[in-house]
């Protein structure tokens, strides 16, 4: 199943590291906020679970020498193609729904209108089959973020094993 998420990068992402990422995986895109030194690596990764997808994304960034700050949900703005993947229906079926009270696009475009996923999901829950659950994505992303934070703190700790033992009492 397709899993979509972003990893926030700590510090600027130079061309060399970006090239290493693109050589390693073809299911990602890099977004940079100019002048702020903030970047995200967005993934559209096929994996059995979200946690498997996120952990493999972290490993890809680790291999490229990219520092990661947090794991976050994907952008809530979606195209009809992304909606079709999320609801597991052909894009032609989803396009047909747009003539039946479907939420209006937040950005009109002749070929690729953009919709707000929470609005689409709510509409689907009321008018069609409920959106297939991806599990508790917020909890998964928060757990990964906490693990990344602990990993960043580990070199400053006197002893890590006692803290690690807190995870499994």
DSSP file (Angstrom, degrees, kcal/mol; ACC not computed):
  #  RESIDUE AA STRUCTURE BP1 BP2  ACC     N-H-->O    O-->H-N    N-H-->O    O-->H-N    TCO  KAPPA ALPHA  PHI   PSI    X-CA   Y-CA   Z-CA
    1    1 A X              0   0    0      0, 0.0    46,-2.4     0, 0.0     2,-0.4   0.000 360.0 360.0 360.0 146.2    0.0    0.0    0.0
    2    2 A X  E     -A   46   0A   0     44,-0.2     2,-0.5    83,-0.2    44,-0.2  -0.583 360.0-166.3 -75.9 128.7    1.2    3.5   -0.7
    3    3 A X  E     -A   45   0A   0     42,-3.2    42,-2.6    -2,-0.4     2,-0.5  -0.968   0.8-162.7-117.4 129.3    2.3    5.5    2.4
    4    4 A X  E     +A   44   0A   0     -2,-0.5    70,-0.7    40,-0.2     2,-0.3  -0.953  27.1 131.7-118.8 129.8    2.8    9.2    2.2
    5    5 A X  E     -AB  43  73A   0     38,-1.4    38,-3.3    -2,-0.5     2,-0.4  -0.958  39.2-128.0-161.7 169.8    4.7   11.2    4.8
    6    6 A X  E     -AB  42  72A   0     66,-2.6    66,-2.9    -2,-0.3     2,-0.5  -0.973   6.4-149.7-130.2 146.9    7.4   13.8    5.2
    7    7 A X  E     -AB  41  71A   0     34,-2.3    34,-2.3    -2,-0.4     2,-0.4  -0.978  20.3-136.0-113.3 124.4   10.6   13.9    7.2
    8    8 A X  E     -AB  40  70A   0     62,-2.9    61,-3.3    -2,-0.5    62,-1.0  -0.665  20.4-141.6 -81.5 130.9   11.7   17.3    8.3
    9    9 A X  E     -AB  39  68A   0     30,-3.1    30,-0.9    -2,-0.4     2,-0.8  -0.752   7.6-129.5 -98.4 137.4   15.5   17.9    7.8
   10   10 A X  E    S-A   38   0A   0     57,-1.9    57,-0.4    -2,-0.4    28,-0.1  -0.769  75.2  -9.7 -87.2 113.5   17.6   19.7   10.3
   11   11 A X  S    S-     0   0    0     -2,-0.8    28,-0.2    26,-0.5    -2,-0.1  -0.182 107.2 -33.6  90.1 173.5   19.6   22.4    8.4
   12   12 A X        -     0   0    0     26,-0.1     2,-0.7     1,-0.1    27,-0.1  -0.280  52.0-133.3 -68.4 152.8   20.1   23.0    4.7
   13   13 A X        -     0   0    0     25,-0.1    -1,-0.1    -4,-0.1    -2,-0.1  -0.908  25.3-151.4-109.6 105.0   20.2   20.1    2.3
   14   14 A X     >  -     0   0    0     -2,-0.7     4,-2.3     1,-0.1     5,-0.2  -0.214  26.5-105.1 -75.7 168.0   23.1   20.5   -0.1
   15   15 A X  H  > S+     0   0    0      1,-0.2     4,-2.6     2,-0.2     5,-0.2   0.852 117.3  56.5 -61.4 -37.5   23.2   19.2   -3.6
   16   16 A X  H  > S+     0   0    0      2,-0.2     4,-1.9     1,-0.2    -1,-0.2   0.932 110.8  42.5 -63.1 -46.0   25.6   16.4   -2.8
   17   17 A X  H  > S+     0   0    0      2,-0.2     4,-2.2     1,-0.2    -1,-0.2   0.887 113.2  53.2 -68.2 -38.5   23.3   15.0   -0.1
   18   18 A X  H  X S+     0   0    0     -4,-2.3     4,-2.5     2,-0.2    -2,-0.2   0.916 108.3  50.6 -62.0 -42.2   20.2   15.5   -2.3
   19   19 A X  H  X S+     0   0    0     -4,-2.6     4,-2.2     1,-0.2    -1,-0.2   0.902 108.2  52.5 -61.9 -40.9   21.9   13.5   -5.1
   20   20 A X  H  X S+     0   0    0     -4,-1.9     4,-1.3     2,-0.2    -1,-0.2   0.902 110.3  49.0 -60.8 -40.5   22.7   10.7   -2.7
   21   21 A X  H  X S+     0   0    0     -4,-2.2     4,-2.2     1,-0.2     3,-0.4   0.944 111.6  47.2 -63.3 -48.3   19.0   10.6   -1.7
   22   22 A X  H  < S+     0   0    0     -4,-2.5    -1,-0.2     1,-0.2    -2,-0.2   0.815 110.5  53.1 -66.4 -30.0   17.8   10.5   -5.3
   23   23 A X  H  < S+     0   0    0     -4,-2.2    -1,-0.2    -5,-0.2    -2,-0.2   0.815 113.5  44.9 -69.5 -29.6   20.4    7.8   -6.2
   24   24 A X  H  < S+     0   0    0     -4,-1.3     2,-0.3    -3,-0.4    -2,-0.2   0.813 124.8  14.8 -84.8 -33.5   19.0    5.8   -3.3
   25   25 A X     <  -     0   0    0     -4,-2.2     3,-0.2    -5,-0.1    -1,-0.2  -1.000  44.9-164.3-148.3 143.8   15.3    6.2   -3.8
   26   26 A X  S    S+     0   0    0     -2,-0.3    -4,-0.1     1,-0.1    -1,-0.1   0.234  80.5  77.7-110.4  12.8   12.9    7.4   -6.6
   27   27 A X  S    S+     0   0    0     19,-0.0    17,-2.6     2,-0.0     2,-0.3  -0.019  82.2  79.2-110.7  29.7    9.9    7.8   -4.4
   28   28 A X  E     -C   43   0A   0     -3,-0.2     2,-0.3    15,-0.2    15,-0.2  -0.910  52.3-162.0-135.1 160.7   10.8   11.1   -2.8
   29   29 A X  E     -C   42   0A   0     13,-2.2    13,-2.8    -2,-0.3     2,-0.5  -0.978  18.1-133.4-137.9 152.9   10.8   14.8   -3.4
   30   30 A X  E     -C   41   0A   0     -2,-0.3     2,-0.5    11,-0.2    11,-0.2  -0.916  16.1-169.9-111.7 130.3   12.7   17.5   -1.7
   31   31 A X  E     -C   40   0A   0      9,-2.8     9,-2.8    -2,-0.5     2,-0.4  -0.982   6.7-170.3-119.6 127.8   11.1   20.8   -0.6
   32   32 A X  E     -C   39   0A   0     -2,-0.5     2,-0.8     7,-0.2     7,-0.2  -0.952  20.3-142.8-121.1 136.8   13.2   23.7    0.6
   33   33 A X  E >>> -C   38   0A   0      5,-2.8     3,-1.8    -2,-0.4     5,-0.8  -0.869  34.8-127.2 -94.2 106.0   12.1   26.9    2.3
   34   34 A X  T 345S+     0   0    0     -2,-0.8     5,-0.0     1,-0.3     0, 0.0  -0.209  85.3   9.2 -57.7 139.1   14.6   29.5    0.8
   35   35 A X  T 345S+     0   0    0      1,-0.1    -1,-0.3     3,-0.0    -3,-0.0   0.307 115.3  76.8  79.0  -9.3   16.4   31.6    3.4
   36   36 A X  T <45S-     0   0    0     -3,-1.8    -2,-0.2     2,-0.2   -25,-0.1   0.542  91.7-129.5-108.8  -9.7   15.2   29.6    6.4
   37   37 A X  T  <5 +     0   0    0     -4,-0.7   -26,-0.5     1,-0.3     2,-0.4   0.771  64.3 132.7  67.0  24.3   17.4   26.6    6.2
   38   38 A X  E   < +AC  10  33A   0     -5,-0.8    -5,-2.8   -28,-0.1     2,-0.3  -0.893  28.0 170.6-110.8 138.6   14.4   24.3    6.5
   39   39 A X  E     -AC   9  32A   0    -30,-0.9   -30,-3.1    -2,-0.4     2,-0.4  -0.990  16.9-157.8-144.4 152.7   13.7   21.3    4.2
   40   40 A X  E     -AC   8  31A   0     -9,-2.8    -9,-2.8    -2,-0.3     2,-0.6  -0.960   9.8-149.2-125.2 147.2   11.4   18.4    4.0
   41   41 A X  E     -AC   7  30A   0    -34,-2.3   -34,-2.3    -2,-0.4     2,-0.4  -0.973  19.9-157.0-114.0 114.5   11.8   15.2    2.2
   42   42 A X  E     -AC   6  29A   0    -13,-2.8   -13,-2.2    -2,-0.6     2,-0.4  -0.769   8.2-159.6 -95.4 134.4    8.3   14.0    1.1
   43   43 A X  E     -AC   5  28A   0    -38,-3.3   -38,-1.4    -2,-0.4     2,-0.3  -0.896  25.2-172.8-117.1 142.8    7.9   10.2    0.4
   44   44 A X  E     +A    4   0A   0    -17,-2.6     2,-0.4    -2,-0.4   -40,-0.2  -0.786  37.4 170.9-122.5  81.6    5.3    8.2   -1.6
   45   45 A X  E     -A    3   0A   0    -42,-2.6   -42,-3.2    -2,-0.3     2,-0.5  -0.804  34.7-136.8-109.2 133.9    6.5    4.9   -0.4
   46   46 A X  E     +A    2   0A   0     -2,-0.4     2,-0.3   -44,-0.2   -44,-0.2  -0.761  46.3 139.0 -84.7 124.9    5.0    1.4   -0.9
   47   47 A X        -     0   0    0    -46,-2.4     6,-0.0    -2,-0.5     3,-0.0  -0.975  62.2-112.7-161.0 156.3    5.2   -0.5    2.4
   48   48 A X  S    S+     0   0    0     -2,-0.3     2,-0.3     1,-0.1    -1,-0.1   0.842 100.5  13.6 -65.8 -32.4    3.0   -2.9    4.4
   49   49 A X  S  > S-     0   0    0      1,-0.1     4,-1.8   -48,-0.1     5,-0.1  -0.930  75.8-114.7-138.6 163.2    2.6   -0.4    7.2
   50   50 A X  H  > S+     0   0    0     84,-0.3     4,-2.9    -2,-0.3     5,-0.2   0.909 115.7  54.4 -63.6 -42.2    3.3    3.3    7.8
   51   51 A X  H  > S+     0   0    0      1,-0.2     4,-2.6     2,-0.2     5,-0.2   0.895 107.3  50.7 -62.6 -38.4    6.0    2.6   10.4
   52   52 A X  H  > S+     0   0    0      2,-0.2     4,-2.0     1,-0.2    -1,-0.2   0.917 112.6  47.2 -62.2 -42.3    7.8    0.3    7.9
   53   53 A X  H  X S+     0   0    0     -4,-1.8     4,-2.0     2,-0.2    -2,-0.2   0.930 114.2  45.9 -64.8 -45.9    7.7    3.1    5.3
   54   54 A X  H  X S+     0   0    0     -4,-2.9     4,-2.6     1,-0.2    -2,-0.2   0.923 112.1  50.0 -66.7 -44.4    8.9    5.8    7.7
   55   55 A X  H  X S+     0   0    0     -4,-2.6     4,-2.3    -5,-0.2    -1,-0.2   0.902 110.9  49.6 -62.4 -39.6   11.7    3.8    9.2
   56   56 A X  H  X S+     0   0    0     -4,-2.0     4,-2.0    -5,-0.2    -1,-0.2   0.872 110.3  51.5 -67.6 -33.8   12.9    2.9    5.7
   57   57 A X  H  X S+     0   0    0     -4,-2.0     4,-2.2     2,-0.2    -2,-0.2   0.905 108.7  50.6 -64.8 -41.6   12.8    6.6    4.8
   58   58 A X  H  X S+     0   0    0     -4,-2.6     4,-2.8     1,-0.2    -2,-0.2   0.918 109.4  51.4 -60.8 -43.4   14.8    7.4    7.9
   59   59 A X  H  X S+     0   0    0     -4,-2.3     4,-2.4     1,-0.2    -1,-0.2   0.886 108.1  52.0 -62.6 -38.9   17.4    4.8    6.9
   60   60 A X  H  X S+     0   0    0     -4,-2.0     4,-1.2     2,-0.2    -1,-0.2   0.921 112.3  45.1 -63.0 -43.3   17.6    6.4    3.4
   61   61 A X  H  <>S+     0   0    0     -4,-2.2     5,-2.8     1,-0.2     4,-0.3   0.892 111.4  53.4 -68.4 -38.7   18.3    9.8    4.9
   62   62 A X  H ><5S+     0   0    0     -4,-2.8     3,-1.6     1,-0.2    -2,-0.2   0.930 106.8  52.1 -57.8 -45.8   20.8    8.4    7.3
   63   63 A X  H 3<5S+     0   0    0     -4,-2.4    -1,-0.2     1,-0.3    -2,-0.2   0.789 109.5  49.7 -63.8 -27.5   22.7    6.7    4.5
   64   64 A X  T 3<5S-     0   0    0     -4,-1.2    -1,-0.3    -3,-0.2    -2,-0.2   0.440 117.6-113.7 -89.6   0.1   22.9   10.1    2.7
   65   65 A X  T < 5 +     0   0    0     -3,-1.6     2,-0.5    -4,-0.3    -3,-0.2   0.792  65.4 148.8  75.1  27.6   24.2   11.8    5.8
   66   66 A X      < -     0   0    0     -5,-2.8     2,-0.3    -6,-0.1    -1,-0.2  -0.847  43.9-133.2-100.5 126.6   21.0   13.9    6.3
   67   67 A X        -     0   0    0     -2,-0.5   -57,-1.9   -57,-0.4     2,-0.4  -0.591  19.7-150.8 -78.1 137.2   20.0   14.9    9.8
   68   68 A X  E     -B    9   0A   0     -2,-0.3   -59,-0.2   -59,-0.3     3,-0.1  -0.913  19.0-179.5-115.3 134.8   16.3   14.4   10.5
   69   69 A X  E     -     0   0A   0    -61,-3.3     2,-0.3    -2,-0.4   -60,-0.2   0.842  63.8 -16.9 -97.6 -44.7   14.3   16.4   13.0
   70   70 A X  E     -B    8   0A   0    -62,-1.0   -62,-2.9    78,-0.1     2,-0.5  -0.994  51.1-120.3-160.3 161.2   10.8   14.9   12.9
   71   71 A X  E     +B    7   0A   0     70,-0.5     2,-0.3    -2,-0.3   -64,-0.2  -0.921  37.9 176.4-105.8 132.6    8.3   12.7   11.0
   72   72 A X  E     -B    6   0A   0    -66,-2.9   -66,-2.6    -2,-0.5     3,-0.1  -0.904  33.2 -91.6-134.9 161.7    5.1   14.5    9.9
   73   73 A X  E     -B    5   0A   0     -2,-0.3   -68,-0.2   -68,-0.2     3,-0.1  -0.265  52.5 -94.0 -67.2 158.7    2.0   13.7    7.9
   74   74 A X        -     0   0    0    -70,-0.7    -1,-0.1     1,-0.2   -68,-0.1  -0.251  56.6 -72.9 -69.5 163.3    1.9   14.4    4.2
   75   75 A X        -     0   0    0      1,-0.1    -1,-0.2    -3,-0.1    42,-0.0  -0.292  37.8-134.7 -55.1 135.2    0.5   17.6    2.9
   76   76 A X  S    S+     0   0    0     -3,-0.1    41,-3.8    40,-0.1     2,-0.5   0.539  80.2  97.1 -75.5  -4.0   -3.3   17.7    3.2
   77   77 A X  E     +D  116   0B   0     39,-0.2     2,-0.3    40,-0.1    39,-0.2  -0.757  56.8 175.5 -88.2 127.0   -3.6   19.1   -0.4
   78   78 A X  E     -D  115   0B   0     37,-2.9    37,-3.5    -2,-0.5     2,-0.2  -0.921  25.9-137.2-134.0 153.4   -4.3   16.3   -2.8
   79   79 A X     >  -     0   0    0     -2,-0.3     4,-2.3    35,-0.2     5,-0.2  -0.510  40.7 -99.7 -96.0 172.3   -5.1   15.7   -6.5
   80   80 A X  H  > S+     0   0    0     33,-0.5     4,-2.4     1,-0.2     5,-0.1   0.854 124.6  56.3 -60.9 -34.2   -7.7   13.4   -7.9
   81   81 A X  H  > S+     0   0    0      2,-0.2     4,-1.6     1,-0.2    -1,-0.2   0.908 108.0  45.8 -65.1 -42.2   -4.9   10.9   -8.6
   82   82 A X  H  > S+     0   0    0      2,-0.2     4,-2.4     1,-0.2    -2,-0.2   0.906 111.6  52.6 -67.6 -40.7   -3.8   10.9   -4.9
   83   83 A X  H  X S+     0   0    0     -4,-2.3     4,-2.4     1,-0.2     5,-0.2   0.922 106.5  53.5 -59.5 -43.5   -7.4   10.6   -3.8
   84   84 A X  H  X>S+     0   0    0     -4,-2.4     5,-1.9     1,-0.2     4,-0.7   0.883 109.9  47.5 -61.5 -37.9   -7.8    7.5   -6.0
   85   85 A X  H  <5S+     0   0    0     -4,-1.6     3,-0.5     3,-0.2    -1,-0.2   0.926 112.4  49.4 -66.9 -44.5   -4.8    5.8   -4.5
   86   86 A X  H  <5S+     0   0    0     -4,-2.4    46,-0.3     1,-0.2    -2,-0.2   0.851 118.9  36.9 -65.9 -34.5   -5.9    6.6   -0.9
   87   87 A X  H  <5S-     0   0    0     -4,-2.4    -1,-0.2    -5,-0.2    -2,-0.2   0.445 106.5-125.2 -98.4  -0.5   -9.5    5.3   -1.5
   88   88 A X  T  <5 +     0   0    0     -4,-0.7     2,-0.3    -3,-0.5    -3,-0.2   0.903  68.3 122.7  59.2  45.6   -8.3    2.4   -3.7
   89   89 A X  S   <S-     0   0    0     -5,-1.9    -1,-0.2    -6,-0.2    -2,-0.2  -0.954  70.8 -92.0-130.7 151.0  -10.6    3.3   -6.6
   90   90 A X    >>  -     0   0    0     -2,-0.3     4,-1.8     1,-0.1     3,-0.8  -0.309  35.3-118.9 -60.8 147.9   -9.7    4.1  -10.2
   91   91 A X  H 3> S+     0   0    0      1,-0.3     4,-2.7     2,-0.2     5,-0.2   0.813 113.8  61.4 -59.6 -31.0   -9.2    7.8  -10.9
   92   92 A X  H 3> S+     0   0    0      2,-0.2     4,-1.6     1,-0.2    -1,-0.3   0.884 104.0  49.0 -64.1 -37.3  -12.1    7.8  -13.4
   93   93 A X  H <> S+     0   0    0     -3,-0.8     4,-1.2     2,-0.2    -2,-0.2   0.937 112.4  47.3 -64.8 -47.3  -14.5    6.8  -10.5
   94   94 A X  H >X S+     0   0    0     -4,-1.8     4,-0.7     1,-0.2     3,-0.6   0.905 108.8  54.6 -61.8 -41.9  -13.1    9.6   -8.3
   95   95 A X  H >< S+     0   0    0     -4,-2.7     3,-0.8     1,-0.2    -1,-0.2   0.868 103.7  57.0 -60.6 -35.9  -13.4   12.1  -11.1
   96   96 A X  H >< S+     0   0    0     -4,-1.6     3,-1.4     1,-0.2    -1,-0.2   0.825  97.5  61.8 -64.2 -32.0  -17.1   11.1  -11.5
   97   97 A X  H X<>S+     0   0    0     -4,-1.2     3,-2.3    -3,-0.6     5,-0.9   0.770  85.8  75.0 -65.4 -24.5  -17.7   12.0   -7.8
   98   98 A X  T <<5S+     0   0    0     -3,-0.8     3,-0.3    -4,-0.7    -1,-0.3   0.628  93.5  53.7 -66.5 -10.2  -16.8   15.6   -8.5
   99   99 A X  T < 5S+     0   0    0     -3,-1.4    -1,-0.3    -4,-0.2    -2,-0.2   0.284  99.5  66.1-101.0   8.0  -20.2   16.0  -10.2
  100  100 A X  T < 5S-     0   0    0     -3,-2.3    -1,-0.2    -4,-0.0    -2,-0.1  -0.265 129.0 -69.1-127.7  46.9  -22.1   14.7   -7.2
  101  101 A X  T   5S+     0   0    0     -3,-0.3    -3,-0.1     1,-0.2     3,-0.1   0.621  77.6 162.9  80.7  12.4  -21.6   17.3   -4.5
  102  102 A X      < -     0   0    0     -5,-0.9    -1,-0.2     1,-0.1     3,-0.1  -0.273  52.2 -83.1 -59.4 149.0  -18.0   16.5   -4.0
  103  103 A X        -     0   0    0     16,-0.1    -1,-0.1     1,-0.1     3,-0.1  -0.239  51.8-106.6 -54.9 143.4  -16.0   19.2   -2.1
  104  104 A X        -     0   0    0      1,-0.1    12,-0.4    -3,-0.1    -1,-0.1  -0.382  39.1 -98.5 -69.6 148.4  -14.9   22.1   -4.3
  105  105 A X        -     0   0    0      1,-0.1    10,-0.3    10,-0.1     3,-0.2  -0.365  17.8-142.8 -64.3 147.2  -11.2   22.3   -5.1
  106  106 A X  S    S+     0   0    0      8,-2.4     2,-0.4     1,-0.3     9,-0.2   0.680  95.8  28.4 -81.8 -18.5   -9.2   24.7   -3.1
  107  107 A X  B    S-E  114   0C   0      7,-1.5     7,-2.3     2,-0.1    -1,-0.3  -0.923  83.7-141.7-143.9 115.0   -7.2   25.5   -6.2
  108  108 A X        +     0   0    0     -2,-0.4     2,-0.3    -3,-0.2     3,-0.1  -0.497  27.7 162.3 -76.2 144.0   -8.8   25.2   -9.6
  109  109 A X        -     0   0    0     -2,-0.2     4,-0.4     1,-0.1    -2,-0.1  -0.925  42.2-126.5-157.7 137.6   -6.7   23.9  -12.5
  110  110 A X  S    S+     0   0    0     -2,-0.3     3,-0.1     1,-0.2    -1,-0.1   0.846 107.6  17.0 -59.1 -35.2   -8.0   22.6  -15.9
  111  111 A X  S    S+     0   0    0      1,-0.1     2,-0.2    -3,-0.1    -1,-0.2   0.744 135.9  29.1-108.0 -30.1   -6.1   19.3  -15.6
  112  112 A X        -     0   0    0    -33,-0.1    -2,-0.2   -32,-0.1    -1,-0.1  -0.575  67.0-175.6-137.2  72.8   -5.1   18.9  -11.9
  113  113 A X        -     0   0    0     -4,-0.4   -33,-0.5    -2,-0.2     2,-0.4  -0.336  22.2-132.5 -64.4 153.9   -7.4   20.6   -9.4
  114  114 A X  B     -E  107   0C   0     -7,-2.3    -8,-2.4   -35,-0.1    -7,-1.5  -0.924  21.5-167.2-115.2 133.7   -6.2   20.4   -5.8
  115  115 A X  E     -D   78   0B   0    -37,-3.5   -37,-2.9    -2,-0.4     2,-0.7  -0.782  28.0-111.9-118.1 159.2   -8.5   19.4   -3.0
  116  116 A X  E >>  -D   77   0B   0    -12,-0.4     4,-2.0    -2,-0.3     3,-0.8  -0.841  26.4-147.4 -92.1 113.4   -8.3   19.5    0.8
  117  117 A X  H 3> S+     0   0    0    -41,-3.8     4,-3.2    -2,-0.7     5,-0.3   0.860  93.5  55.7 -55.1 -45.0   -8.0   15.9    2.0
  118  118 A X  H 3> S+     0   0    0      1,-0.2     4,-2.0     2,-0.2    -1,-0.3   0.888 110.6  47.1 -57.6 -36.4   -9.9   16.3    5.4
  119  119 A X  H <> S+     0   0    0     -3,-0.8     4,-2.2     2,-0.2    -1,-0.2   0.919 114.1  46.9 -67.8 -43.0  -12.9   17.7    3.4
  120  120 A X  H  X S+     0   0    0     -4,-2.0     4,-2.7     2,-0.2    -2,-0.2   0.929 111.8  50.7 -63.5 -45.6  -12.7   14.9    0.9
  121  121 A X  H  X S+     0   0    0     -4,-3.2     4,-2.2     1,-0.2    10,-0.3   0.909 110.8  48.6 -60.5 -43.9  -12.4   12.3    3.6
  122  122 A X  H  X S+     0   0    0     -4,-2.0     4,-1.4    -5,-0.3    -1,-0.2   0.905 111.6  50.0 -63.3 -41.3  -15.4   13.7    5.5
  123  123 A X  H  X S+     0   0    0     -4,-2.2     4,-2.8     1,-0.2     5,-0.4   0.918 110.2  50.3 -62.8 -43.6  -17.5   13.7    2.3
  124  124 A X  H  X S+     0   0    0     -4,-2.7     4,-2.1     1,-0.2    -1,-0.2   0.895 106.1  55.4 -62.3 -40.3  -16.5   10.1    1.6
  125  125 A X  H  < S+     0   0    0     -4,-2.2    -1,-0.2     1,-0.2    -2,-0.2   0.858 117.0  37.0 -60.5 -34.8  -17.5    9.0    5.1
  126  126 A X  H  < S+     0   0    0     -4,-1.4    -2,-0.2    -3,-0.2    -1,-0.2   0.837 130.9  24.0 -85.1 -35.9  -21.0   10.5    4.5
  127  127 A X  H  < S+     0   0    0     -4,-2.8     2,-0.2    -5,-0.1    -3,-0.2   0.657 124.1  17.1-111.8 -19.5  -21.6    9.7    0.8
  128  128 A X  S  < S-     0   0    0     -4,-2.1     2,-0.1    -5,-0.4     3,-0.1  -0.593 105.1 -44.7-134.4-166.0  -19.5    6.7   -0.1
  129  129 A X  S    S-     0   0    0     -2,-0.2    -1,-0.1     1,-0.1    -2,-0.1  -0.461  72.8 -97.0 -66.4 140.4  -17.6    3.9    1.6
  130  130 A X        -     0   0    0     -5,-0.2     2,-0.2    -2,-0.1    -1,-0.1  -0.212  47.5 -92.4 -56.1 150.8  -15.5    5.2    4.5
  131  131 A X        -     0   0    0    -10,-0.3    -1,-0.1     1,-0.1   -44,-0.1  -0.455  48.6-103.1 -64.9 131.5  -11.9    5.9    3.8
  132  132 A X        -     0   0    0    -46,-0.3     2,-0.2    -2,-0.2    -1,-0.1  -0.339  41.8-112.6 -57.4 134.4   -9.8    2.8    4.5
  133  133 A X        -     0   0    0      1,-0.1     3,-0.1    -3,-0.1    -1,-0.1  -0.457  20.4-162.3 -72.1 137.8   -8.0    3.3    7.8
  134  134 A X        -     0   0    0      1,-0.5   -84,-0.3    -2,-0.2    -1,-0.1   0.156  50.3-107.9 -99.7  16.4   -4.2    3.7    7.7
  135  135 A X        -     0   0    0      1,-0.1     2,-1.6   -86,-0.1    -1,-0.5  -0.376  66.8 -34.1  82.5-170.7   -4.0    3.0   11.4
  136  136 A X     >  +     0   0    0      1,-0.2     4,-2.0    -3,-0.1     3,-0.2  -0.628  65.5 174.0 -89.1  86.3   -3.2    5.7   13.8
  137  137 A X  H  > S+     0   0    0     -2,-1.6     4,-2.9     1,-0.2     5,-0.3   0.870  74.1  57.0 -61.7 -39.6   -0.8    7.7   11.7
  138  138 A X  H  > S+     0   0    0      1,-0.2     4,-2.2     2,-0.2    -1,-0.2   0.910 108.6  46.4 -60.6 -42.3   -0.4   10.5   14.3
  139  139 A X  H  > S+     0   0    0     -3,-0.2     4,-2.5     2,-0.2    -1,-0.2   0.915 113.2  49.5 -66.4 -42.7    0.8    8.1   17.0
  140  140 A X  H  X S+     0   0    0     -4,-2.0     4,-2.2     1,-0.2    -2,-0.2   0.937 112.8  46.1 -60.8 -47.8    3.2    6.4   14.6
  141  141 A X  H  X S+     0   0    0     -4,-2.9     4,-2.2     1,-0.2   -70,-0.5   0.876 112.8  50.2 -65.9 -37.3    4.7    9.7   13.4
  142  142 A X  H  X S+     0   0    0     -4,-2.2     4,-2.6    -5,-0.3    -1,-0.2   0.904 109.7  51.3 -66.4 -40.7    5.0   11.0   17.0
  143  143 A X  H  X S+     0   0    0     -4,-2.5     4,-2.2     2,-0.2    -2,-0.2   0.913 111.0  47.6 -62.7 -42.6    6.8    7.8   18.1
  144  144 A X  H  X S+     0   0    0     -4,-2.2     4,-2.4     2,-0.2    -1,-0.2   0.919 111.4  51.3 -63.7 -42.6    9.3    8.0   15.2
  145  145 A X  H  X S+     0   0    0     -4,-2.2     4,-2.3     1,-0.2    -2,-0.2   0.910 110.0  49.1 -61.2 -42.6    9.8   11.7   16.1
  146  146 A X  H  X S+     0   0    0     -4,-2.6     4,-2.6     2,-0.2    -1,-0.2   0.897 110.3  51.0 -63.9 -39.7   10.5   10.8   19.7
  147  147 A X  H  X S+     0   0    0     -4,-2.2     4,-2.3     2,-0.2    -2,-0.2   0.898 110.4  49.5 -63.8 -39.8   12.9    8.1   18.7
  148  148 A X  H  X S+     0   0    0     -4,-2.4     4,-1.9     2,-0.2    -2,-0.2   0.899 111.3  49.4 -65.0 -40.0   14.8   10.6   16.5
  149  149 A X  H  X S+     0   0    0     -4,-2.3     4,-1.8     2,-0.2    -2,-0.2   0.920 111.7  48.0 -64.9 -44.3   14.9   13.1   19.4
  150  150 A X  H  X S+     0   0    0     -4,-2.6     4,-1.8     1,-0.2    -2,-0.2   0.892 109.5  53.6 -63.3 -39.7   16.3   10.4   21.7
  151  151 A X  H  X S+     0   0    0     -4,-2.3     4,-0.5     1,-0.2    -1,-0.2   0.882 108.5  50.0 -61.6 -38.4   18.8    9.4   19.1
  152  152 A X  H  < S+     0   0    0     -4,-1.9     3,-0.3     1,-0.2    -1,-0.2   0.842 113.9  45.1 -69.5 -32.8   20.0   13.0   18.9
  153  153 A X  H >X S+     0   0    0     -4,-1.8     3,-2.0     1,-0.2     4,-0.6   0.742  90.5  86.7 -80.7 -23.7   20.3   13.3   22.7
  154  154 A X  H >< S+     0   0    0     -4,-1.8     3,-1.4     1,-0.3    -1,-0.2   0.826  82.2  56.5 -50.7 -43.6   22.1    9.9   23.1
  155  155 A X  T 3< S+     0   0    0     -4,-0.5    -1,-0.3    -3,-0.3    -2,-0.1   0.761 107.2  51.3 -63.2 -20.7   25.7   11.2   22.6
  156  156 A X  T <4 S+     0   0    0     -3,-2.0    -1,-0.3    -4,-0.2     2,-0.2   0.559  91.8  96.9 -90.5  -8.8   25.2   13.8   25.4
  157  157 A X  S << S-     0   0    0     -3,-1.4     3,-0.2    -4,-0.6    -3,-0.0  -0.557  70.8-139.4 -85.7 145.4   24.0   11.2   27.9
  158  158 A X  S    S+     0   0    0      1,-0.3     2,-0.4    -2,-0.2    -1,-0.1   0.928  92.3   5.6 -65.4 -44.7   26.3    9.6   30.4
  159  159 A X        -     0   0    0      1,-0.1     4,-0.4    -3,-0.0    -1,-0.3  -0.967  57.3-172.7-145.0 125.3   24.7    6.2   29.9
  160  160 A X  S >> S+     0   0    0     -2,-0.4     4,-2.6    -3,-0.2     3,-0.6   0.826  74.3  74.3 -86.1 -35.0   22.1    5.2   27.4
  161  161 A X  H 3> S+     0   0    0      1,-0.2     4,-2.1     2,-0.2     5,-0.1   0.862  95.0  51.3 -53.3 -41.7   21.2    1.6   28.5
  162  162 A X  H 3> S+     0   0    0      1,-0.2     4,-0.6     2,-0.2    -1,-0.2   0.903 113.2  45.8 -63.4 -35.8   19.2    2.6   31.6
  163  163 A X  H X4 S+     0   0    0     -3,-0.6     3,-1.3    -4,-0.4     4,-0.5   0.916 110.1  53.5 -70.1 -42.0   17.1    5.0   29.5
  164  164 A X  H >< S+     0   0    0     -4,-2.6     3,-1.4     1,-0.3     4,-0.5   0.859 101.0  61.7 -58.4 -35.5   16.7    2.3   26.8
  165  165 A X  H >< S+     0   0    0     -4,-2.1     3,-0.6     1,-0.3    -1,-0.3   0.725  90.2  69.4 -66.4 -20.2   15.4    0.0   29.5
  166  166 A X  T << S+     0   0    0     -3,-1.3     3,-0.5    -4,-0.6    -1,-0.3   0.754  89.0  63.9 -67.9 -22.9   12.5    2.4   30.1
  167  167 A X  T <  S+     0   0    0     -3,-1.4     2,-0.3    -4,-0.5    -1,-0.2   0.824 113.7  30.3 -69.2 -30.7   11.0    1.5   26.8
  168  168 A X    <         0   0    0     -3,-0.6    -1,-0.3    -4,-0.5    -2,-0.1  -0.693 360.0 360.0-130.8  79.2   10.5   -2.1   27.9
  169  169 A X              0   0    0     -3,-0.5    -1,-0.1    -2,-0.3    -3,-0.1   0.508 360.0 360.0 -65.9 360.0    9.8   -2.2   31.6
